[in-house]
Amino acid sequence: MREIHPDETSRAAAFQLWMQAPQPMVTLFKTLDVTNLVRASRKGRKFNLLLCWCIGKAACQVPEFYLLPVGDKLMAYDQLAVNTVVAVRNGGINTCDVPFSQDLEVFAQNYLALTAQVRESCQNYDLTDHMVIGTSALTQTEIDGAVNIYAGFYNNPFIIWGRYRKRLWRAALPVSFQFHHTQMDGGHAARFLELLQAEINSLK
């Protein structure tokens, strides 16, 4: 992680426009076809694990994900992580940053080991040297969408989903993708969501 001057990036104009905006966050809603993930999860992989990996796969193809406004600075990162919320043994919740790996086996091992560590310790696991993509799975119910903190003090991109919906032989999952306008524009976010669907479709 390193501070970078906005003029050295494609986000210079956005930095000037949005860093001091009272509500700099944008949320897009999209319904994903997750049939392939449901089928894969029946073969032994957790659904949320697979979705988090696909999120990382899609994000690493969008250069803007490696930039993040932090305080009044623009930071550049070399690595991504996907954050997940963990139900811990004392009845509460904590968060866990899982480093992204292109290798699903490596990612899965880290996901399972780190979430187990958080579950037992009841302590967050944070990776401060990674650009972290937040996620929250509200699988207790189906949701049409969600808006997270909009004040601009938690600037990381964030994806929220609920329980997937069965439609005959298909499965659909509405997701909400929130991002800071300094980090990316709507076009970048839309490309990410299209890439996410493609990664889900291509999962073997």
Secondary structure as the mmCIF struct_conf table of DSSP 4:
data_model
#
loop_
_struct_conf.conf_type_id
_struct_conf.id
_struct_conf.beg_label_comp_id
_struct_conf.beg_label_asym_id
_struct_conf.beg_label_seq_id
_struct_conf.end_label_comp_id
_struct_conf.end_label_asym_id
_struct_conf.end_label_seq_id
STRN STRN1 ARG A 2 GLU A 3
HELX_RH_3T_P HELX_RH_3T_P1 PRO A 6 GLU A 8
BEND BEND1 THR A 9 THR A 9
TURN_TY1_P TURN_TY1_P1 SER A 10 ARG A 11
HELX_RH_AL_P HELX_RH_AL_P1 ALA A 12 TRP A 18
TURN_TY1_P TURN_TY1_P2 MET A 19 GLN A 20
BEND BEND2 PRO A 22 GLN A 23
STRN STRN2 MET A 25 ASP A 33
HELX_RH_AL_P HELX_RH_AL_P2 THR A 35 SER A 41
TURN_TY1_P TURN_TY1_P3 ARG A 42 GLY A 44
BEND BEND3 ARG A 45 ARG A 45
HELX_RH_AL_P HELX_RH_AL_P3 PHE A 47 ALA A 59
TURN_TY1_P TURN_TY1_P4 CYS A 60 GLN A 61
BEND BEND4 VAL A 62 VAL A 62
HELX_RH_3T_P HELX_RH_3T_P2 PRO A 63 TYR A 66
STRN STRN3 LEU A 67 VAL A 70
TURN_TY1_P TURN_TY1_P5 GLY A 71 ASP A 72
STRN STRN4 LYS A 73 ALA A 76
BEND BEND5 ASP A 78 ASP A 78
STRN STRN5 LEU A 80 ALA A 87
TURN_TY1_P TURN_TY1_P6 ARG A 89 ASN A 90
BEND BEND6 GLY A 91 GLY A 91
STRN STRN6 ILE A 93 PRO A 99
BEND BEND7 GLN A 102 ASP A 103
HELX_RH_AL_P HELX_RH_AL_P4 LEU A 104 SER A 121
STRN STRN7 TYR A 125 TYR A 125
TURN_TY1_P TURN_TY1_P7 THR A 128 ASP A 129
BEND BEND8 HIS A 130 HIS A 130
STRN STRN8 MET A 131 LEU A 138
TURN_TY1_P TURN_TY1_P8 THR A 139 GLN A 140
BEND BEND9 THR A 141 THR A 141
BEND BEND10 ASP A 144 ASP A 144
BEND BEND11 ALA A 151 TYR A 154
BEND BEND12 ASN A 156 ASN A 156
STRN STRN9 PHE A 158 GLY A 162
STRN STRN10 ARG A 165 ARG A 167
TURN_TY1_P TURN_TY1_P9 LEU A 168 TRP A 169
STRN STRN11 ARG A 170 HIS A 180
TURN_TY1_P TURN_TY1_P10 HIS A 181 GLN A 183
HELX_RH_AL_P HELX_RH_AL_P5 GLY A 186 SER A 202
#
